């Protein structure tokens, strides 16, 4: 693929990280192959995850094509940028097209990024995974490389104000690849979830203590933080979904009344 926009975007992003005084801690990046199709599976804790997620493949010289929700592609300004970076549009109501696009990219030797949780985790720990990641990898015949990001939620996530204070540490840990067979997507997904859960615990434990005092809102309740539990987060997600549906219904009713 011809990339005109991606390289300067990376340069600009790295410059912004330096201006913010951020400490980027990378580990395990050798697990990202330097060539050939590869699917990178990320945890999802904040709105800027896709900006930092590409760093996992940067030491290998790879550009990651992220699978992202359609709403971003529909945005007046963000949409053209997403398309210029060759990211993959995902329609949550009808994901067949994005599935085939991702498989095609991987067969062409691209690195594709996916968030198996589909949405941000308010609990800051792993939600239930969709089976799409392992099914895509199996169909394309490529490995799944697990990636855990930590610290991005401190800048911009659900239910909390934005905070781009200087000096935030961003940890990115890359794990050993998993090779889904396609015969047992549920089992392969459970194996991926377990691997990434272990990695998350390691990253949280290794995060600078001075930046992560006990009871921090960005740390899972199960790890000594004050983030919602998975059960509480599920209720909050359901309420948010209902509110969005009500807003959409109100907009439709308003448009119809104005006709």
N, C-alpha and C positions, 0 to 999 in steps of 0.2 A: 504494500500500500504506500502511496505517496503521502508523506507527512510534511506539510508546510507549517502548520500551526503548532503541532505538538512540541518540537524542540525548543522554540522560544518560550512556550508556556512553562516548560520545565525550568528553564533558566530564570524566568520571572518568579516562579514559585520558590525556588531555592534562595533567591535574593530576598524574598519576603520572609522566609524562615530566619535568615540571618538578621534582618532588621528587627524581627520580634525576639531575637536572642534565644531562639529555641535550640534545645539540645536533641538532636535526632539520634536515637540509639537503635542501630540495626544489628540483627543477629540471624544467623542461619541462611543468609542470602545465597549461599552456595547451592542451596537446594533448588533454586530456579534455573532450569536448563538454559544455556545460551542460545539454543536454536530449537526449532520444532514446536509444535503446538503444546500449550500448557494452560491449564485452567487454575487460576489462583482463587481460593475460597477465603473470604475475609469475614471477621466478625464485624458487627455494625453498632457503634455506640454514639456516633455523632454525624452531623450534616457535612462535615468536611472530610469524612473518611476517604472518599474517592480521590481527594487532592493528595493525601499522604500515602494512600495505598500503592500508588505507582512506584514509590521509593523502594518497595520490596524487590522489584525487578530491575531497578536502575543499575545496580552493580553488574548485572548480567547484560546490560545494554539493550534491555527489552522495553517496549512501549506497551502498556496494558490497555486493552479495549474493555471498558467497563460496561456491564449490563445495568441499565438505569431506567427508572420509571418514565413512562411516556410524558408525564407532566413537564419534565425538564426539557424535553425536545419540543414541547408546545410553547415554551416560554419565548417571548419576543427576542430576547438577547442571548439567553443561555442556549436555546435550541440550535442556532447556527454554529455556536462554538462546539457543542456536543457532536454535531455531525462532522465538523471539520477534523475532530480528533478520532473519528471512526468508532465512537462508542455505539453500543447496541441498544436500541429502543425496546422497552419491555411494556407490553400492555398486560396489566395484572388480570384483566378479565379474559384475555385470549393470548396465551403465551406461546402458541405453536410457531408463529413467525419468528419470534426472538430465539426460540430453541434452535430452529434450523439455521438462522443466521449465525448463532454462536458456534454451532457444529461446523459450518462452512468456514468461518474464520479460523478455527482450530485446525482444520484439515489443510488450510493454507499455511500453517506454521505460525499463526499469531498467538500472543499471550492474551487471554481473556480473563477479566476479573468479575467475580460474582459474589453476592451477599446471600448465602443460603437462608438467612433468617428473613429475608425480603424487606423487613422494616427495622428501624432503630430499636434497640433494646433499652427500655427505660430501666430495667433491672441491672443493666451494665454487665450481666452475664449472658451466656448463650441461651437464646430462645430455641424453640423447636425448629429444626431445619426442614426446608422443603427438599424433595428428592431430586429436584431439577439439576443440581450441580453434578451429582454422580451420574445421572442419566445422560447429560450432555457430554461429559468426559468419556463415558463408555461408548457412546455413539460415534465419537470422533477418534477413539482409540488413543487418548492422551492421559497423562497423569493429572491428579488433583493435588495441588500444593497448598497446604493450609497456612494462613497468615493471621496473626493476632496483632491488632493495633491498640494502643493504650495511651491516653492523655488527650486524644482528639476531642473527647466528650467535654473536657474542661473548657474548650473554646466555644462550642456551639452544638447544643443538643436539645432534646425536647424538655419542656417544663422549666428551663433555667435560662437566665439572661446570658447574652453573649459576653465572653471575656477573653480578649486577646492581649492579656497582660504579657509583659516580657518575661522570658526565662522559663517557659513551660517545657518540660521534658516530654518528648514523643517517643514511645517505645514501639518498635516493629519487630516481631519475631516470626521467622519463617521456619516451618517444620518440614520433615521428610515427606516426600510424595506418597500418595495413596493411588493405587491402580484399580479403579472399579472395573469389575468384569461385565457388568450389565445384567448378570443373572439374578442378583439380589440387591436392588437399589435401596430397599429399606435397611437391610443389614449394612450395606456400604455407607449409607447416610449416618447410621448410628455409630459406625466406626470413625467417620470423619468428625462427628460431634464430640465423641469421647476424646479424640486426639486434640481437638481444639480447646476443649474444656481443660485438659491438663496443661496445655500451653498457656491459656489465659491465667490460670492459677500461678504459674511460674513467672509470668510477666508482672502480675500485680505484686507478688512477693518481692520481686527484684526492683520495683519502682522506687525512686528516691524517697525515703521516709520523711524527709523534710517537706516534700511537696504533697504528701499523702497522709496527713494526720488521722488518727483513729476517728471513725464516724464521718469521714468525708462523704459528701453526697454522691460523688462519682464512683464510689466503690460499692460492689455488691454487698447486700446485707449479710450474705453467707460468708463474707471475707472481712467482716468488721466495719463495713461502711453503713451509710444510711439510705442507700438507694432502695427503691421499692423491691419487694420480693418478686419473684416471677409471677406468683398468683396475683399480687396487687397490680403489677404492671399489665397483666392481661386484662384486668378490669378497666384500667385507665385506657388501654388501647381500644377496648370495645366501646367505651364512652366517646372517645375521639372519633371513631368510625361512625357512630350514630350522629354525632354533631355534623360531620362532613356531609352525610346523607341528607340531613335536614337542610343544610345550607344550599346544597345542590337543588333540592326540591323547591325551596323558596325562590331560587333564581329562575328555575323553569316556570314557576307560577307567575312570577313578575313579568317574564318575557311574553308569556301567553296573554296576560292582562293588558299589555301594551300594544298588542296587535290590533 
